[in-house]
Amino acid sequence: MPYRTKLVRHVDLSFNEITDVGMEIFARCLEKCNNLESLNLQGNALGSPSAELVSQALSKCEAIKYLNLQYNKVGTAGAIVKLYPFRVLPRIFYFPIMRIRVAPFRN
């Protein structure tokens, strides 16, 4: 049986300049935290590969209710696309949507 931890419930790594390379390492630890309730990764440099790694890891975290991926390279829409196939999104009660600036239409 693989090692699991019940002690870690909340992780806040916001504004730590974590990149996709760093997320590869962290995701392996994250998937062992089956009682994780909240994960804050706001304000890092996470791209699409990181969103997919987080999604795969969180698919094993049944207690997850809070996820913040704002202000990363992947963007909110990209994160939703990555989270949905792993059935993570329906379990999350708080998933902040950041404001998107739309350029005015010009003829």
Protein Blocks (a to p, Z undefined) as FASTA:
>chain_A
ZZddfkbmbdcfehklpafklmmmmmmmmmmmmmbfbdcfehiabdfklmmmmmmmmmmm
mkbcbdcfehifkommlmmmmmmmnommmmpmbdcddddddddddZZ
